[in-house]
Amino acid sequence: MKKAIFYHAGCPVCKHAENDLIDAINNDLYEVETVHLVEKPDRIAEAQRSGVTSVPALVFGPNAPLHINFGASMADVRKLAKG
Amino acid sequence: MKKAIFYHAGCPVCKHAENDLIDAINNDLYEVETVHLVEKPDRIAEAQRSGVTSVPALVFGPNAPLHINFGASMADVRKLAKG
């Protein structure tokens, strides 16, 4: 079972990507973990180590983030998380 | 069977997205059609009608393109297609 991580911040752009894309990827071969970074700010550093600079982003492996459209920068996410 | 279309221009950013993402989506529920816009310039207008402004992009339905990272603008794609 391969694994991908979808990082998001609950924004409309993130929701749109999640609805279509994550539903399509979750299947017999792949498991997608969805991480809401505003609710789980302790995962922000991990996302940034994977190369994530904005959300929504999908990470299949180290240093290979796929940034999908543009919802919010990681700086914005950090501000929201402190909210 | 649901369908998604992956538009690309053969660039390195496109290839990276294709390797991870399209392999993950092609499954029992989804079929992904891959369209190389430089080789098939007659599909460029169709991609733009779906809202695609850059490649690589993944389209699940009308007006809901997911732009993945940034490889090339559609203006660049048109120039490449003219060779």
Backbone of each chain as nested JSON, in Angstrom:
{
  "chains": [
    {"id": "A", "residues": [
      {"number": 1, "name": "MET", "atoms": {"N": [0.849, -1.197, 0.0], "CA": [0.0, 0.0, 0.0], "C": [0.879, 1.24, 0.0]}},
      {"number": 2, "name": "LYS", "atoms": {"N": [0.75, 2.057, -1.054], "CA": [1.495, 3.302, -1.102], "C": [0.723, 4.373, -0.349]}},
      {"number": 3, "name": "LYS", "atoms": {"N": [1.438, 5.413, 0.067], "CA": [0.787, 6.444, 0.864], "C": [1.095, 7.835, 0.339]}},
      {"number": 4, "name": "ALA", "atoms": {"N": [0.1, 8.703, 0.353], "CA": [0.286, 10.107, 0.015], "C": [-0.302, 10.931, 1.155]}},
      {"number": 5, "name": "ILE", "atoms": {"N": [0.227, 12.135, 1.357], "CA": [-0.306, 13.024, 2.397], "C": [-0.853, 14.287, 1.734]}},
      {"number": 6, "name": "PHE", "atoms": {"N": [-2.092, 14.625, 2.043], "CA": [-2.714, 15.843, 1.518], "C": [-2.764, 16.875, 2.634]}},
      {"number": 7, "name": "TYR", "atoms": {"N": [-1.98, 17.952, 2.491], "CA": [-1.962, 19.029, 3.477], "C": [-2.916, 20.123, 3.03]}},
      {"number": 8, "name": "HIS", "atoms": {"N": [-3.742, 20.617, 3.926], "CA": [-4.657, 21.695, 3.572], "C": [-4.93, 22.568, 4.798]}},
      {"number": 9, "name": "ALA", "atoms": {"N": [-5.678, 23.656, 4.569], "CA": [-5.964, 24.584, 5.669], "C": [-7.455, 24.875, 5.766]}},
      {"number": 10, "name": "GLY", "atoms": {"N": [-8.254, 24.009, 5.175], "CA": [-9.696, 24.184, 5.279], "C": [-10.28, 25.271, 4.389]}},
      {"number": 11, "name": "CYS", "atoms": {"N": [-9.456, 25.845, 3.508], "CA": [-9.922, 26.947, 2.655], "C": [-10.729, 26.411, 1.469]}},
      {"number": 12, "name": "PRO", "atoms": {"N": [-11.495, 27.28, 0.798], "CA": [-12.324, 26.815, -0.329], "C": [-11.507, 26.147, -1.438]}},
      {"number": 13, "name": "VAL", "atoms": {"N": [-10.333, 26.694, -1.746], "CA": [-9.481, 26.075, -2.773], "C": [-9.084, 24.664, -2.341]}},
      {"number": 14, "name": "CYS", "atoms": {"N": [-8.779, 24.539, -1.044], "CA": [-8.387, 23.225, -0.507], "C": [-9.541, 22.231, -0.607]}},
      {"number": 15, "name": "LYS", "atoms": {"N": [-10.734, 22.664, -0.261], "CA": [-11.907, 21.782, -0.268], "C": [-12.197, 21.284, -1.67]}},
      {"number": 16, "name": "HIS", "atoms": {"N": [-12.068, 22.208, -2.632], "CA": [-12.327, 21.841, -4.017], "C": [-11.354, 20.751, -4.468]}},
      {"number": 17, "name": "ALA", "atoms": {"N": [-10.072, 20.967, -4.161], "CA": [-9.063, 19.976, -4.55], "C": [-9.33, 18.652, -3.854]}},
      {"number": 18, "name": "GLU", "atoms": {"N": [-9.707, 18.741, -2.603], "CA": [-9.925, 17.525, -1.81], "C": [-11.062, 16.698, -2.389]}},
      {"number": 19, "name": "ASN", "atoms": {"N": [-12.176, 17.371, -2.691], "CA": [-13.357, 16.644, -3.156], "C": [-13.053, 15.781, -4.367]}},
      {"number": 20, "name": "ASP", "atoms": {"N": [-12.456, 16.407, -5.391], "CA": [-12.219, 15.678, -6.629], "C": [-11.029, 14.731, -6.533]}},
      {"number": 21, "name": "LEU", "atoms": {"N": [-9.932, 15.313, -6.091], "CA": [-8.66, 14.608, -6.226], "C": [-8.485, 13.48, -5.221]}},
      {"number": 22, "name": "ILE", "atoms": {"N": [-8.77, 13.772, -3.983], "CA": [-8.509, 12.765, -2.95], "C": [-9.455, 11.588, -3.096]}},
      {"number": 23, "name": "ASP", "atoms": {"N": [-10.693, 11.874, -3.478], "CA": [-11.616, 10.779, -3.743], "C": [-11.08, 9.875, -4.84]}},
      {"number": 24, "name": "ALA", "atoms": {"N": [-10.443, 10.491, -5.837], "CA": [-9.944, 9.712, -6.966], "C": [-8.723, 8.875, -6.6]}},
      {"number": 25, "name": "ILE", "atoms": {"N": [-7.925, 9.388, -5.661], "CA": [-6.679, 8.684, -5.324], "C": [-6.9, 7.571, -4.307]}},
      {"number": 26, "name": "ASN", "atoms": {"N": [-7.816, 7.793, -3.373], "CA": [-8.058, 6.766, -2.362], "C": [-8.591, 5.512, -3.038]}},
      {"number": 27, "name": "ASN", "atoms": {"N": [-7.768, 4.505, -3.125], "CA": [-8.211, 3.272, -3.781], "C": [-7.462, 2.081, -3.194]}},
      {"number": 28, "name": "ASP", "atoms": {"N": [-7.475, 0.999, -3.898], "CA": [-6.878, -0.218, -3.359], "C": [-5.364, -0.137, -3.224]}},
      {"number": 29, "name": "LEU", "atoms": {"N": [-4.734, 0.734, -4.036], "CA": [-3.278, 0.812, -4.036], "C": [-2.743, 1.936, -3.165]}},
      {"number": 30, "name": "TYR", "atoms": {"N": [-3.554, 3.008, -3.04], "CA": [-3.081, 4.194, -2.327], "C": [-3.944, 4.507, -1.116]}},
      {"number": 31, "name": "GLU", "atoms": {"N": [-3.266, 4.96, -0.084], "CA": [-3.969, 5.518, 1.065], "C": [-3.58, 6.988, 1.14]}},
      {"number": 32, "name": "VAL", "atoms": {"N": [-4.574, 7.878, 1.279], "CA": [-4.276, 9.298, 1.402], "C": [-4.59, 9.754, 2.829]}},
      {"number": 33, "name": "GLU", "atoms": {"N": [-3.578, 10.267, 3.502], "CA": [-3.796, 10.861, 4.821], "C": [-4.074, 12.343, 4.631]}},
      {"number": 34, "name": "THR", "atoms": {"N": [-5.164, 12.843, 5.179], "CA": [-5.514, 14.254, 5.058], "C": [-5.157, 14.974, 6.356]}},
      {"number": 35, "name": "VAL", "atoms": {"N": [-4.335, 16.027, 6.237], "CA": [-3.861, 16.756, 7.417], "C": [-4.298, 18.216, 7.333]}},
      {"number": 36, "name": "HIS", "atoms": {"N": [-5.146, 18.646, 8.242], "CA": [-5.615, 20.029, 8.338], "C": [-4.608, 20.791, 9.195]}},
      {"number": 37, "name": "LEU", "atoms": {"N": [-3.772, 21.62, 8.551], "CA": [-2.636, 22.222, 9.255], "C": [-3.024, 23.29, 10.279]}},
      {"number": 38, "name": "VAL", "atoms": {"N": [-4.198, 23.883, 10.117], "CA": [-4.62, 24.872, 11.12], "C": [-5.041, 24.147, 12.402]}},
      {"number": 39, "name": "GLU", "atoms": {"N": [-5.633, 22.972, 12.228], "CA": [-6.041, 22.185, 13.404], "C": [-4.89, 21.378, 13.987]}},
      {"number": 40, "name": "LYS", "atoms": {"N": [-3.891, 21.091, 13.142], "CA": [-2.731, 20.326, 13.615], "C": [-1.434, 21.068, 13.276]}},
      {"number": 41, "name": "PRO", "atoms": {"N": [-1.21, 22.227, 13.939], "CA": [-0.039, 23.056, 13.608], "C": [1.288, 22.359, 13.882]}},
      {"number": 42, "name": "ASP", "atoms": {"N": [1.27, 21.303, 14.672], "CA": [2.51, 20.568, 14.926], "C": [2.991, 19.814, 13.682]}},
      {"number": 43, "name": "ARG", "atoms": {"N": [2.134, 19.742, 12.659], "CA": [2.544, 19.063, 11.412], "C": [3.083, 20.06, 10.371]}},
      {"number": 44, "name": "ILE", "atoms": {"N": [3.039, 21.379, 10.681], "CA": [3.475, 22.395, 9.707], "C": [4.954, 22.213, 9.35]}},
      {"number": 45, "name": "ALA", "atoms": {"N": [5.786, 22.007, 10.356], "CA": [7.229, 21.867, 10.109], "C": [7.501, 20.646, 9.225]}},
      {"number": 46, "name": "GLU", "atoms": {"N": [6.779, 19.57, 9.495], "CA": [6.919, 18.34, 8.684], "C": [6.574, 18.62, 7.227]}},
      {"number": 47, "name": "ALA", "atoms": {"N": [5.464, 19.348, 7.014], "CA": [5.048, 19.669, 5.643], "C": [6.135, 20.496, 4.945]}},
      {"number": 48, "name": "GLN", "atoms": {"N": [6.68, 21.47, 5.661], "CA": [7.708, 22.322, 5.06], "C": [8.987, 21.541, 4.766]}},
      {"number": 49, "name": "ARG", "atoms": {"N": [9.316, 20.57, 5.606], "CA": [10.486, 19.721, 5.32], "C": [10.281, 18.918, 4.041]}},
      {"number": 50, "name": "SER", "atoms": {"N": [9.027, 18.616, 3.719], "CA": [8.727, 17.89, 2.476], "C": [8.719, 18.816, 1.265]}},
      {"number": 51, "name": "GLY", "atoms": {"N": [8.94, 20.118, 1.501], "CA": [9.006, 21.063, 0.39], "C": [7.716, 21.819, 0.145]}},
      {"number": 52, "name": "VAL", "atoms": {"N": [6.719, 21.639, 1.012], "CA": [5.431, 22.307, 0.829], "C": [5.576, 23.8, 1.118]}},
      {"number": 53, "name": "THR", "atoms": {"N": [5.22, 24.636, 0.145], "CA": [5.301, 26.092, 0.337], "C": [3.921, 26.743, 0.354]}},
      {"number": 54, "name": "SER", "atoms": {"N": [2.891, 26.019, -0.097], "CA": [1.52, 26.524, -0.039], "C": [0.566, 25.342, 0.038]}},
      {"number": 55, "name": "VAL", "atoms": {"N": [-0.663, 25.64, 0.442], "CA": [-1.692, 24.594, 0.477], "C": [-2.812, 24.974, -0.481]}},
      {"number": 56, "name": "PRO", "atoms": {"N": [-3.559, 24.011, -1.006], "CA": [-3.4, 22.574, -0.779], "C": [-2.185, 22.0, -1.496]}},
      {"number": 57, "name": "ALA", "atoms": {"N": [-1.62, 20.952, -0.913], "CA": [-0.473, 20.279, -1.506], "C": [-0.579, 18.79, -1.234]}},
      {"number": 58, "name": "LEU", "atoms": {"N": [-0.099, 18.033, -2.192], "CA": [-0.141, 16.577, -2.085], "C": [1.296, 16.075, -2.143]}},
      {"number": 59, "name": "VAL", "atoms": {"N": [1.672, 15.245, -1.178], "CA": [3.05, 14.774, -1.092], "C": [3.086, 13.256, -1.216]}},
      {"number": 60, "name": "PHE", "atoms": {"N": [3.756, 12.778, -2.265], "CA": [3.898, 11.334, -2.452], "C": [5.186, 10.816, -1.82]}},
      {"number": 61, "name": "GLY", "atoms": {"N": [6.193, 11.689, -1.735], "CA": [7.464, 11.259, -1.161], "C": [8.27, 12.466, -0.77]}},
      {"number": 62, "name": "PRO", "atoms": {"N": [9.486, 12.251, -0.242], "CA": [10.306, 13.373, 0.202], "C": [10.675, 14.297, -0.955]}},
      {"number": 63, "name": "ASN", "atoms": {"N": [10.546, 15.599, -0.71], "CA": [10.937, 16.614, -1.686], "C": [10.25, 16.493, -3.035]}},
      {"number": 64, "name": "ALA", "atoms": {"N": [9.024, 16.02, -3.044], "CA": [8.287, 15.951, -4.299], "C": [6.854, 16.431, -4.099]}},
      {"number": 65, "name": "PRO", "atoms": {"N": [6.669, 17.648, -3.516], "CA": [5.302, 18.108, -3.277], "C": [4.625, 18.54, -4.569]}},
      {"number": 66, "name": "LEU", "atoms": {"N": [3.354, 18.237, -4.675], "CA": [2.553, 18.756, -5.777], "C": [1.673, 19.856, -5.198]}},
      {"number": 67, "name": "HIS", "atoms": {"N": [1.948, 21.118, -5.587], "CA": [1.126, 22.234, -5.127], "C": [-0.042, 22.369, -6.072]}},
      {"number": 68, "name": "ILE", "atoms": {"N": [-1.242, 22.329, -5.545], "CA": [-2.447, 22.299, -6.375], "C": [-3.171, 23.63, -6.266]}},
      {"number": 69, "name": "ASN", "atoms": {"N": [-3.286, 24.343, -7.403], "CA": [-3.819, 25.702, -7.373], "C": [-3.13, 26.479, -6.258]}},
      {"number": 70, "name": "PHE", "atoms": {"N": [-3.737, 27.486, -5.706], "CA": [-3.104, 28.205, -4.604], "C": [-4.177, 28.621, -3.623]}},
      {"number": 71, "name": "GLY", "atoms": {"N": [-4.1, 28.1, -2.412], "CA": [-5.066, 28.464, -1.383], "C": [-4.465, 29.449, -0.406]}},
      {"number": 72, "name": "ALA", "atoms": {"N": [-3.33, 29.086, 0.188], "CA": [-2.686, 29.926, 1.183], "C": [-1.214, 29.554, 1.279]}},
      {"number": 73, "name": "SER", "atoms": {"N": [-0.388, 30.552, 1.57], "CA": [1.033, 30.285, 1.78], "C": [1.219, 29.64, 3.15]}},
      {"number": 74, "name": "MET", "atoms": {"N": [2.368, 29.038, 3.367], "CA": [2.627, 28.439, 4.671], "C": [2.713, 29.521, 5.747]}},
      {"number": 75, "name": "ALA", "atoms": {"N": [3.138, 30.741, 5.381], "CA": [3.151, 31.847, 6.343], "C": [1.718, 32.162, 6.786]}},
      {"number": 76, "name": "ASP", "atoms": {"N": [0.782, 32.16, 5.823], "CA": [-0.629, 32.379, 6.168], "C": [-1.146, 31.271, 7.073]}},
      {"number": 77, "name": "VAL", "atoms": {"N": [-0.753, 30.039, 6.759], "CA": [-1.201, 28.897, 7.564], "C": [-0.722, 29.035, 9.006]}},
      {"number": 78, "name": "ARG", "atoms": {"N": [0.526, 29.468, 9.166], "CA": [1.062, 29.647, 10.53], "C": [0.271, 30.714, 11.29]}},
      {"number": 79, "name": "LYS", "atoms": {"N": [-0.096, 31.801, 10.589], "CA": [-0.893, 32.86, 11.241], "C": [-2.26, 32.321, 11.645]}},
      {"number": 80, "name": "LEU", "atoms": {"N": [-2.915, 31.576, 10.724], "CA": [-4.232, 31.006, 11.018], "C": [-4.151, 30.044, 12.208]}},
      {"number": 81, "name": "ALA", "atoms": {"N": [-3.073, 29.282, 12.268], "CA": [-2.914, 28.291, 13.327], "C": [-2.788, 28.958, 14.694]}},
      {"number": 82, "name": "LYS", "atoms": {"N": [-2.209, 30.178, 14.714], "CA": [-2.069, 30.899, 15.98], "C": [-3.384, 31.551, 16.387]}},
      {"number": 83, "name": "GLY", "atoms": {"N": [-4.251, 31.865, 15.334], "CA": [-5.527, 32.516, 15.475], "C": [-6.093, 32.481, 16.843]}}
    ]},
    {"id": "B", "residues": [
      {"number": 1, "name": "MET", "atoms": {"N": [-17.813, 4.601, -14.666], "CA": [-16.401, 4.992, -14.747], "C": [-16.301, 6.516, -14.872]}},
      {"number": 2, "name": "LYS", "atoms": {"N": [-15.679, 7.152, -13.896], "CA": [-15.475, 8.591, -13.974], "C": [-14.225, 8.873, -14.799]}},
      {"number": 3, "name": "LYS", "atoms": {"N": [-14.148, 10.087, -15.332], "CA": [-13.024, 10.404, -16.192], "C": [-12.379, 11.725, -15.809]}},
      {"number": 4, "name": "ALA", "atoms": {"N": [-11.065, 11.773, -15.879], "CA": [-10.323, 13.016, -15.678], "C": [-9.383, 13.182, -16.866]}},
      {"number": 5, "name": "ILE", "atoms": {"N": [-9.049, 14.43, -17.203], "CA": [-8.106, 14.693, -18.29], "C": [-6.879, 15.4, -17.724]}},
      {"number": 6, "name": "PHE", "atoms": {"N": [-5.714, 14.859, -18.042], "CA": [-4.456, 15.465, -17.602], "C": [-3.803, 16.131, -18.801]}},
      {"number": 7, "name": "TYR", "atoms": {"N": [-3.741, 17.482, -18.783], "CA": [-3.113, 18.239, -19.858], "C": [-1.67, 18.544, -19.47]}},
      {"number": 8, "name": "HIS", "atoms": {"N": [-0.75, 18.315, -20.4], "CA": [0.652, 18.619, -20.108], "C": [1.364, 19.013, -21.389]}},
      {"number": 9, "name": "ALA", "atoms": {"N": [2.643, 19.415, -21.246], "CA": [3.406, 19.854, -22.408], "C": [4.753, 19.149, -22.486]}},
      {"number": 10, "name": "GLY", "atoms": {"N": [4.857, 18.031, -21.795], "CA": [6.088, 17.254, -21.849], "C": [7.245, 17.828, -21.053]}},
      {"number": 11, "name": "CYS", "atoms": {"N": [6.988, 18.878, -20.265], "CA": [8.068, 19.522, -19.502], "C": [8.403, 18.698, -18.246]}},
      {"number": 12, "name": "PRO", "atoms": {"N": [9.567, 18.952, -17.627], "CA": [9.962, 18.177, -16.438], "C": [8.939, 18.261, -15.304]}},
      {"number": 13, "name": "VAL", "atoms": {"N": [8.368, 19.454, -15.083], "CA": [7.349, 19.595, -14.029], "C": [6.148, 18.71, -14.347]}},
      {"number": 14, "name": "CYS", "atoms": {"N": [5.786, 18.68, -15.629], "CA": [4.655, 17.858, -16.065], "C": [4.928, 16.375, -15.831]}},
      {"number": 15, "name": "LYS", "atoms": {"N": [6.138, 15.945, -16.178], "CA": [6.499, 14.534, -16.058], "C": [6.463, 14.081, -14.608]}},
      {"number": 16, "name": "HIS", "atoms": {"N": [6.945, 14.961, -13.734], "CA": [6.964, 14.639, -12.306], "C": [5.538, 14.442, -11.793]}},
      {"number": 17, "name": "ALA", "atoms": {"N": [4.672, 15.37, -12.16], "CA": [3.285, 15.272, -11.727], "C": [2.637, 14.011, -12.291]}},
      {"number": 18, "name": "GLU", "atoms": {"N": [2.952, 13.727, -13.545], "CA": [2.344, 12.579, -14.198], "C": [2.736, 11.282, -13.507]}},
      {"number": 19, "name": "ASN", "atoms": {"N": [4.034, 11.143, -13.242], "CA": [4.512, 9.887, -12.664], "C": [3.775, 9.521, -11.393]}},
      {"number": 20, "name": "ASP", "atoms": {"N": [3.731, 10.477, -10.465], "CA": [3.137, 10.176, -9.166], "C": [1.618, 10.178, -9.217]}},
      {"number": 21, "name": "LEU", "atoms": {"N": [1.095, 11.25, -9.759], "CA": [-0.326, 11.518, -9.593], "C": [-1.204, 10.652, -10.497]}},
      {"number": 22, "name": "ILE", "atoms": {"N": [-0.85, 10.597, -11.752], "CA": [-1.716, 9.888, -12.691], "C": [-1.707, 8.391, -12.417]}},
      {"number": 23, "name": "ASP", "atoms": {"N": [-0.542, 7.873, -12.027], "CA": [-0.493, 6.468, -11.637], "C": [-1.432, 6.2, -10.473]}},
      {"number": 24, "name": "ALA", "atoms": {"N": [-1.517, 7.171, -9.56], "CA": [-2.352, 6.982, -8.38], "C": [-3.838, 7.057, -8.703]}},
      {"number": 25, "name": "ILE", "atoms": {"N": [-4.177, 7.857, -9.706], "CA": [-5.598, 8.06, -10.012], "C": [-6.16, 6.971, -10.918]}},
      {"number": 26, "name": "ASN", "atoms": {"N": [-5.336, 6.493, -11.835], "CA": [-5.822, 5.435, -12.731], "C": [-6.159, 4.189, -11.921]}},
      {"number": 27, "name": "ASN", "atoms": {"N": [-7.42, 3.923, -11.772], "CA": [-7.812, 2.755, -10.983], "C": [-9.166, 2.25, -11.465]}},
      {"number": 28, "name": "ASP", "atoms": {"N": [-9.789, 1.447, -10.659], "CA": [-11.04, 0.819, -11.093], "C": [-12.174, 1.818, -11.288]}},
      {"number": 29, "name": "LEU", "atoms": {"N": [-12.085, 2.982, -10.592], "CA": [-13.182, 3.947, -10.646], "C": [-12.925, 5.069, -11.639]}},
      {"number": 30, "name": "TYR", "atoms": {"N": [-11.644, 5.381, -11.851], "CA": [-11.303, 6.53, -12.686], "C": [-10.467, 6.123, -13.89]}},
      {"number": 31, "name": "GLU", "atoms": {"N": [-10.741, 6.811, -14.97], "CA": [-9.887, 6.696, -16.141], "C": [-9.277, 8.069, -16.368]}},
      {"number": 32, "name": "VAL", "atoms": {"N": [-7.962, 8.143, -16.578], "CA": [-7.313, 9.414, -16.838], "C": [-6.822, 9.442, -18.287]}},
      {"number": 33, "name": "GLU", "atoms": {"N": [-7.309, 10.41, -19.034], "CA": [-6.802, 10.618, -20.392], "C": [-5.651, 11.618, -20.327]}},
      {"number": 34, "name": "THR", "atoms": {"N": [-4.516, 11.281, -20.889], "CA": [-3.362, 12.173, -20.88], "C": [-3.236, 12.841, -22.238]}},
      {"number": 35, "name": "VAL", "atoms": {"N": [-3.216, 14.181, -22.253], "CA": [-3.162, 14.931, -23.503], "C": [-1.909, 15.812, -23.537]}},
      {"number": 36, "name": "HIS", "atoms": {"N": [-1.008, 15.522, -24.459], "CA": [0.216, 16.298, -24.658], "C": [-0.129, 17.436, -25.62]}},
      {"number": 37, "name": "LEU", "atoms": {"N": [-0.249, 18.655, -25.075], "CA": [-0.781, 19.779, -25.867], "C": [0.158, 20.269, -26.962]}},
      {"number": 38, "name": "VAL", "atoms": {"N": [1.457, 20.011, -26.83], "CA": [2.367, 20.422, -27.903], "C": [2.213, 19.482, -29.102]}},
      {"number": 39, "name": "GLU", "atoms": {"N": [1.929, 18.217, -28.801], "CA": [1.735, 17.245, -29.886], "C": [0.308, 17.286, -30.442]}},
      {"number": 40, "name": "LYS", "atoms": {"N": [-0.621, 17.759, -29.604], "CA": [-2.023, 17.847, -30.034], "C": [-2.561, 19.259, -29.816]}},
      {"number": 41, "name": "PRO", "atoms": {"N": [-2.038, 20.236, -30.575], "CA": [-2.416, 21.644, -30.362], "C": [-3.899, 21.912, -30.612]}},
      {"number": 42, "name": "ASP", "atoms": {"N": [-4.566, 21.008, -31.308], "CA": [-6.005, 21.193, -31.53], "C": [-6.802, 21.015, -30.247]}},
      {"number": 43, "name": "ARG", "atoms": {"N": [-6.169, 20.51, -29.18], "CA": [-6.858, 20.359, -27.891], "C": [-6.62, 21.558, -26.969]}},
      {"number": 44, "name": "ILE", "atoms": {"N": [-5.774, 22.53, -27.396], "CA": [-5.454, 23.669, -26.523], "C": [-6.709, 24.49, -26.201]}},
      {"number": 45, "name": "ALA", "atoms": {"N": [-7.517, 24.779, -27.209], "CA": [-8.722, 25.59, -26.988], "C": [-9.669, 24.891, -26.011]}},
      {"number": 46, "name": "GLU", "atoms": {"N": [-9.796, 23.573, -26.166], "CA": [-10.64, 22.779, -25.263], "C": [-10.146, 22.9, -23.816]}},
      {"number": 47, "name": "ALA", "atoms": {"N": [-8.82, 22.797, -23.639], "CA": [-8.248, 22.913, -22.291], "C": [-8.552, 24.284, -21.703]}},
      {"number": 48, "name": "GLN", "atoms": {"N": [-8.403, 25.327, -22.527], "CA": [-8.654, 26.677, -22.03], "C": [-10.131, 26.896, -21.7]}},
      {"number": 49, "name": "ARG", "atoms": {"N": [-11.016, 26.275, -22.468], "CA": [-12.45, 26.374, -22.143], "C": [-12.761, 25.732, -20.788]}},
      {"number": 50, "name": "SER", "atoms": {"N": [-11.948, 24.748, -20.405], "CA": [-12.136, 24.116, -19.091], "C": [-11.512, 24.933, -17.975]}},
      {"number": 51, "name": "GLY", "atoms": {"N": [-10.883, 26.07, -18.337], "CA": [-10.303, 26.94, -17.32], "C": [-8.817, 26.744, -17.107]}},
      {"number": 52, "name": "VAL", "atoms": {"N": [-8.186, 25.893, -17.915], "CA": [-6.757, 25.624, -17.756], "C": [-5.944, 26.845, -18.181]}},
      {"number": 53, "name": "THR", "atoms": {"N": [-5.114, 27.377, -17.279], "CA": [-4.274, 28.535, -17.603], "C": [-2.792, 28.168, -17.645]}},
      {"number": 54, "name": "SER", "atoms": {"N": [-2.432, 27.016, -17.099], "CA": [-1.044, 26.549, -17.153], "C": [-1.044, 25.024, -17.105]}},
      {"number": 55, "name": "VAL", "atoms": {"N": [0.081, 24.448, -17.485], "CA": [0.235, 22.993, -17.383], "C": [1.373, 22.683, -16.424]}},
      {"number": 56, "name": "PRO", "atoms": {"N": [1.358, 21.513, -15.785], "CA": [0.345, 20.478, -15.89], "C": [-0.939, 20.854, -15.162]}},
      {"number": 57, "name": "ALA", "atoms": {"N": [-2.05, 20.345, -15.685], "CA": [-3.345, 20.591, -15.059], "C": [-4.201, 19.335, -15.186]}},
      {"number": 58, "name": "LEU", "atoms": {"N": [-5.009, 19.134, -14.179], "CA": [-5.889, 17.974, -14.153], "C": [-7.324, 18.481, -14.089]}},
      {"number": 59, "name": "VAL", "atoms": {"N": [-8.163, 17.992, -14.996], "CA": [-9.535, 18.477, -15.079], "C": [-10.505, 17.334, -14.827]}},
      {"number": 60, "name": "PHE", "atoms": {"N": [-11.294, 17.461, -13.754], "CA": [-12.303, 16.446, -13.445], "C": [-13.643, 16.79, -14.074]}},
      {"number": 61, "name": "GLY", "atoms": {"N": [-13.88, 18.094, -14.257], "CA": [-15.157, 18.497, -14.827], "C": [-15.053, 19.911, -15.354]}},
      {"number": 62, "name": "PRO", "atoms": {"N": [-16.152, 20.436, -15.892], "CA": [-16.102, 21.781, -16.455], "C": [-15.781, 22.834, -15.396]}},
      {"number": 63, "name": "ASN", "atoms": {"N": [-14.88, 23.749, -15.763], "CA": [-14.535, 24.873, -14.887], "C": [-14.014, 24.477, -13.522]}},
      {"number": 64, "name": "ALA", "atoms": {"N": [-13.352, 23.333, -13.448], "CA": [-12.775, 22.946, -12.166], "C": [-11.362, 22.407, -12.36]}},
      {"number": 65, "name": "PRO", "atoms": {"N": [-10.493, 23.178, -13.044], "CA": [-9.149, 22.67, -13.277], "C": [-8.304, 22.696, -12.015]}},
      {"number": 66, "name": "LEU", "atoms": {"N": [-7.491, 21.674, -11.84], "CA": [-6.506, 21.683, -10.768], "C": [-5.149, 21.931, -11.422]}},
      {"number": 67, "name": "HIS", "atoms": {"N": [-4.577, 23.115, -11.148], "CA": [-3.253, 23.433, -11.681], "C": [-2.218, 22.89, -10.71]}},
      {"number": 68, "name": "ILE", "atoms": {"N": [-1.329, 22.065, -11.207], "CA": [-0.383, 21.362, -10.337], "C": [1.01, 21.936, -10.545]}},
      {"number": 69, "name": "ASN", "atoms": {"N": [1.562, 22.526, -9.48], "CA": [2.834, 23.239, -9.601], "C": [2.743, 24.175, -10.805]}},
      {"number": 70, "name": "PHE", "atoms": {"N": [3.835, 24.517, -11.412], "CA": [3.758, 25.368, -12.607], "C": [4.83, 24.931, -13.583]}},
      {"number": 71, "name": "GLY", "atoms": {"N": [4.4, 24.477, -14.74], "CA": [5.353, 24.066, -15.765], "C": [5.461, 25.119, -16.849]}},
      {"number": 72, "name": "ALA", "atoms": {"N": [4.323, 25.477, -17.438], "CA": [4.314, 26.448, -18.525], "C": [2.929, 27.069, -18.636]}},
      {"number": 73, "name": "SER", "atoms": {"N": [2.904, 28.342, -19.044], "CA": [1.624, 29.0, -19.273], "C": [1.034, 28.494, -20.579]}},
      {"number": 74, "name": "MET", "atoms": {"N": [-0.257, 28.718, -20.792], "CA": [-0.874, 28.301, -22.051], "C": [-0.305, 29.095, -23.218]}},
      {"number": 75, "name": "ALA", "atoms": {"N": [0.143, 30.346, -22.966], "CA": [0.796, 31.119, -24.026], "C": [2.094, 30.435, -24.45]}},
      {"number": 76, "name": "ASP", "atoms": {"N": [2.85, 29.936, -23.469], "CA": [4.082, 29.196, -23.78], "C": [3.766, 27.926, -24.566]}},
      {"number": 77, "name": "VAL", "atoms": {"N": [2.697, 27.251, -24.162], "CA": [2.312, 26.006, -24.841], "C": [1.985, 26.292, -26.309]}},
      {"number": 78, "name": "ARG", "atoms": {"N": [1.264, 27.394, -26.547], "CA": [0.924, 27.742, -27.932], "C": [2.186, 28.009, -28.76]}},
      {"number": 79, "name": "LYS", "atoms": {"N": [3.172, 28.687, -28.15], "CA": [4.436, 28.939, -28.867], "C": [5.162, 27.632, -29.177]}},
      {"number": 80, "name": "LEU", "atoms": {"N": [5.218, 26.727, -28.172], "CA": [5.877, 25.444, -28.374], "C": [5.181, 24.629, -29.459]}},
      {"number": 81, "name": "ALA", "atoms": {"N": [3.859, 24.709, -29.49], "CA": [3.094, 23.932, -30.455], "C": [3.349, 24.413, -31.888]}},
      {"number": 82, "name": "LYS", "atoms": {"N": [3.666, 25.707, -32.031], "CA": [3.976, 26.234, -33.354], "C": [5.378, 25.874, -33.795]}},
      {"number": 83, "name": "GLY", "atoms": {"N": [6.212, 25.431, -32.793], "CA": [7.582, 24.982, -33.085], "C": [8.441, 26.063, -33.653]}}
    ]}
  ]
}
